[in-house]
Amino acid sequence: MPAATRKAPAPRRAAAKPAAAASPSYAVERTSLANGLRVVVSPDPSSPVVAVAVYYDVGMRSEPEGRTGFAHLFEHLMFQGSASLGKTEHFTYVQGNGGTLNGSTHVDYTNYYEVMPSAATELALFLEADRMRSVAVTQDNLDNQIAVVQNEIRVNVLNRPYGGFPWLKVPPLLFADFANSHNGYGDFVDLESSTLDDAQGFFDRYYAPGNAVLSVAGDVDPQQVFVWAEQHFGDIPARDVPVRPSFSEPLPTEQRRAVEHDELAPAPAVAMAWRVPDPADLSTYLPYVVLAEVLTDGDASRLQERMLLEDRSATSISGYLGLLGDPLDARDPTPFLLEVHHPQETPVDTVLATVEQEIARLAADGLTAAELERTVARMTARYLREVDSVLGRATTMAVFEQQRDRAELMNELPDLLRSVTAEAVQAAAATLTPQTCTVLELRPGKAS
């Protein structure tokens, strides 16, 4: 790639040292039922609201070949009726009590949640237990939800500028194994060929109590929650929990590059991806999380300042760990992603060379203590705002318990972020080399 010339950077303005935010100290109480269900509870009487979340250890990586998009399809099926309730009744009970609900599919889990007045806590637990006990797997429901998912794909990917870029487009280039590289949203042929036996088998295999975490946060008495959990979930029969396979694969040793054409895109874009240490070891992983913020978050970040304010070689820049933007929702092979949208008149190789220069400069010269403190303070403040809500607390507890068996990490994460050193971030930057980078270029218009 051609080297890009650069004038000397303007001196950075001195900033006041940010005050360190206190780490949270939310109570976490836990139990496990005889059928294997793990229950974690964080009481908070400050507001008469409760969040109930159930996380199942099944995600896009769990899908077998020929059934791409099945985890997402099954998430939709879980709202179509259950052991005691008809279609839409789950919605009716939650919304009729002033609550909200949703679910989502991720690379390594599928989750469901309700936020309700705390007086309706037992109702929320009953609703989740009822569909864990038995979901309504019928041909009508399956056909209907296949059509819903296909329409969602049309709206969010096929008929949308930059649809699926880069989260659906980068994995086939970056990864080799099917589990890590396939289209988790789903192929229409795979979706349409799904059968009732597929759906029932998927439920029986992955939606077992021992493959789930129940998380409750808000105005509740933990001991009462444990009693209700036993009452509503305890009689769901235990089933064998699938042994989680290894999804590891060798690191790339050479640059991989491809071009994607998008007839709806108004301007070009490019995604750069590197494999990073797996998230299981936070001591080696969190420096990359901080690095993404140093490079791209805010006007004072390295790439924002250089490419948006100085060179004007880009119109937007984002950097994050993981395909879906949450660095802590995966535990297996994970990319560091930089996404740059740039003017048509700026050659993509200029964009790539500029990014490489800034990463190389950081790897060579490091970052100042003030830059690191400012970045970590911003990350910590954002995290504390997230877990301040009962929903943020319930979902954070659940993912830490499901991924790491440590719901208590909810309280420990700010200190872990503050323990990341400038030297660790500098060392992380040194691994993001052009030789190990995966580059996906998006060009507006039809392929010639």
N, C-alpha and C positions, 0 to 999 in steps of 0.2 A: 504494500500500500504506500502511496506517495507520502512523504513527510509534509506536514502542514507548517507553514511559518507562523510565528507568533511574536507579537510585541511583548515587552516586559510587562508583567502584571502590575496593576495599580496596587499601592500599599493597602493592606486590609485595615479597616478601622478597628481601633481597640474597643473591646466590648467589656462591659462589667461582668465579673464572674457570676454566673447564675447560682442561685441558692439551690442546694440539693433538696429535692422533695423527699419527704419522709416515706419510708416503705409502708405499705398497708399492713394491717394486723388483723385481718378478718379471721374469725373463728372458722375452723374446718373440723367437722365431726363426721365420722364414717362408720359404716357397718357393711357386712356382706350377708346376703340371704343364702339359704341352703342350695338354691338352684344356680348360684353363681353370680347373681346380679350384685354389682357394687353400687353402694349408695353413699353419696357425699352431700353434706348439708352445711351451709353457711348462714347462721341466723343473723338477722338485722332488723330490730324493731323500729327503726327510724321512720318507716313509712309502711302503710298497710297494703303492701304489694308483695307478690311472690313470683319468681320465675322457676319453671320446671323444665328441665332439658333431659333428653335421652340421647346418648351417643352410641351408635353401633359400630363395631370394628369391621366395617365393610365400606369400601369406596371404589373409586374408578380403577385402582390397581388390582382390585379383587375380581374384575370381570374376566370370564374366560374368552378365548378367541371365538369369534363368531357371534358374540353377544356384547359388542361395544355399546355403551350407553345404558347397560342394564341396571347398574346401581342407581342412576338418575331416574330411569323408568320406575324402578321399584319405590323410590321415594314418593313419586306421584301416587302409586297404588296404595300406599299406606294411609292416604287420606280418603279412600273410596269405600269405607265401611269396615267394620271389625266384628268381633265376636258378638257383641250385644247391640251395636249401633249400625244404622243404615247409612247410605251415602249422604254426605253433607252434615250428618248429625254432630260429628266432632266439631265442625265449624259453628254449628248452631249453639251448642252448649258453651263454647268458649266465648264467642262474640255476644251471646245473650247475657253473659255475666260481666260484660265490659272488658273482656280480655282480647289479646291478640295471639296469633300463632303462626308458625311457619316451619319449614324444614329446608335442608340444603344437602347437596352431595359434594364431597370433597375427594381429594386424591386418596386419603387413607381413612375416611370415616363418612358416615351419613348421620345427620342429626335432626332432631325434632324438638320444638319447644313451645311453651305457652307462657304468657305473662298475664297474671290474673290478680284480682283482689285476694288478699291473703285468706279471706273467709272461704274462698273457693279452692284452697290447696288440695283438699282431698279429691275434689272433682277432677282437677288436672291429673292427679296421680291415677285415678280410675281410668281416665281417657287413654293415658299412655299404656297402662297395663292391659287394657282391653284389646288394643291393636297388637301389642306384643304377644298376647295369648293366641290370637288368630285374626289374620287380615282377610278381607273378602276377596279372594282370588277367583274371579269369574271371567268368562270369555268376554262378556260385555264390558267389564271394567278394564280388562287388558286392552281390548281394541280401542276403547275410548281414550285411554291414557297414552297409548302409542301415538294416536292422532294428536293429542295435546303436546306431547314432547316433540313430535315432528314440526308442529307449528311454532313451538318455542325456538327450535333450531333455525327455522326460516326467518323468524323475527330477529333473533340475536346474532346469527352468523351469516346465513346465505343472503339475506336482503338488507344487510347493514354494512356501512363502510367500516373497514378494519375488523369485520366480524371474525372472531376466533383468533385474531392477531394480538399478541403472539402465543397465547396460552394453548391453543389447539394446534398451531402451526409449527412451533419450535420442537416439541417432544419427538416427532418422528425423525428429526434431523439430529437432535442431541443424544437421544437414547437408542439402544439397539434392541432391548428386550421388549416384547409385546406389552407386558404389564406397565412399563414406564412410558412407552412411546405411542400407544394407540389413542384414538379419538374418544375421550371420555364422555363427550356429549352424545355420541352415538351415530352410527351409520344407518341410513334409512332401511337398507336391505336387512341388516342385523335386527333392527327393531321390529320390522314387519314379520320376520320369521320366528319371533319369540312365541313360545307356547305356554299353555297353562302349566304343564309339567316343569318348564324352565322356571316359571314364577314361583310355584309352590316349592320347588327344590331350593331356590335361592332363599326364600323365607326360612325354610327348615334349617338350612345350613348356617345362615349368618344372623338371623334375627332371634337367636336364642338368648335367654337371660344371662348366661355366662359370657356372652359376647357383647355386653352392653354396660353402660354406666348411667345411673340415674343421678342427676345433680339438681339440688334445690337450694335457692338463695332467696332470702327476704324475711318477712315478718312471720317466722315459724318457730316452733319448739322442736329442736332436732329429735328428741325422744318420741314426740308425737308423729313426726314424719316417719321414723323407723317403724312405728306401729302400723301406720297406714301402708307403708311400703310392703310390710309382711302381709297385711290383710289383702292387698290388691295384686301384688306381684308374686307373693310367696307360693301360691298354688299353681303357678305356671310351671309345667314340667321342665326339669333340667334336660338339656340336650348336649350332645358332644359339641365342643367348640372347635372349629377348624384350626389346625396348626398353621400359623402364619408362615408362608414361605419367605425365603430370602429374595428380595427384589434388587439386590446389589448387582452391579455390572462394572466392567473395567472403565476407568476414566479415559476420556478422549486423549489421544496423543498427537493429533494433528487437527488443523483447522477444517471445519466443515462449513460449506457455504451453499446457499440456494437462493432462488428468486421466486417470489410469489406475486401473482398479478391480481389486482382487485379493480374491477370495472367501476365500483362505487366510490372508491377512495379519491378525495380531491387532491391529495398531495402524497409524496412518497414517505416511507418510514423504514426504519431498520431496527431489528432486534439483535442484541448480542447476548449470548448465554454461555456461562461457564458452569461446570460441575463444581460443587463445593463439598467440604466434608459433610457427611450425613448428620442430620440434626440431633442424633442420639446423644452426642457429647457436646453439651452447650459451651464448654470451655473453648473448643475449637470452632464452633459454629457461630456464636454470638459476635465475634469480630467481623464476620461478613455482614451480619445484620446491621451493625453500626456503620460499616463501610458503605453500604447502600445509601444510608442517610447522609453521610459525609459527602458523597458524590452528587446526590440528586435532590435532597429535600430542602427547599427554601432558597431564597435569592442568594444567600451567602454560601450555598453548597458549591463544590468545585465545578461541576458541569453546568449547573444553572448559571453561575456567574460568567463562566467562559463562553458558553455556546448561545445562551439566550440574551445576556446583557452586553457582552463584549463583542464576540464575533458575529452574532446573529445568524449563526449557521444552523440553528434549530428553532422550532416553534414550540416544542414541548419535550420534556425529558422526564422519565420516571425510572426508578430502580428499586428492585425488591427481590426478596428471596421467596422461592416457591412459585408455582404456576398461577395460583389464585391470589397472590399478593399478601398472604398471611404467613410470615416466616415460621410460625410455631404450630402450624396445623399439619405437618408432615414429619415422618421419622425415617424416611428412606431416601434414595437418590433424589437430590433437590438442586435446581439451578439457581444461580445468581443471574438475574435478568436486567438488562438495560434496554429500554424502549425509547427510541428517538424519532420524532416526527420532524421533518425538515423541508425547506422550500425546494421546489423543483430545480431551481438554478444552482443549488448546492450539491455537488457530486457526492454520492454515498461514500466514496473512498475518502473524501475530505472529512466527512462526519466520523468515519471509523478511525482515521488517523488522529483526529482531535481527541476522541475518547481515549485512545491508546496513550497519547501524550500525557493526558491528565492523570491517568492511572499510573503510568510509569513515573511521573513526577512525584506522586504521593508515595509510591513504593521506594523511590530513591531518597526523598527529603523528609518523609514522614509528615505528621500533622502536629500542630501546636497543642499544648495542654488546653488553652482556651477554646480551640476549635472542637476538641473532643468533649470538653465539659458542656459546651453549648449544645452539641448534638445529642449527647446522652440526656441532658436536662429536658430537651424537647421530646425525645422519645419517651422518657419516664412520665412526663406530664400527660402526654397523649394516652399512655397506658393507664395511668391513674384515673383519667376521665372515663375510660372504657369500663374499668371494673367498678367504678362508682355506682353504676346502675345495677339493679339486681339481675337483669338479663346478661349484661357483660360479665358479671361475677359468676353466674351459673354456667355460662358457656365456657368461660376461661377455666374454671375448675374442672369441668367435664373433659375438655380436650387435654389438659395436663394429666388428669387421672387416666384417660383412655390411652394416650400416647406414651406416658412416662410413669404411670402408677404413682403420681405425686401431685395431687390436687393442691398441696401446700405451696407449690411453685408459684401460685397466684400471688403470694406474699413475698416470695423471695426474688422474683424476676427483677425488680428495680435494683436491688443490690448486685445481682449478677451482671446487669448492664453497667453499673458503675464500676465493676471490677475489671471491665475490658480496658486494656492498656493501649496507649498510642502505638507502642511497638507491635502489639498483636494486630491492630488494624493495618499498620504498615506492612507487616508480613503477609496478611491476607491479600492486600493489593498486589503484592509481588507475584502471587499465583495466578492473577488474571492476565495471562499473556496472550498475544495474538495467535500463538501456535496452538493453544488449547481452546480457542474461542469458536463457538458455533454462531454463524452469521446468517440471519434470514432477512433478505431485502424485500420490501414490499413496493411494487411499482404500480402506479395508477394505470387503468386501462386494460385492454385485452393483451394476451400473449401474442407476440408476432409469429 
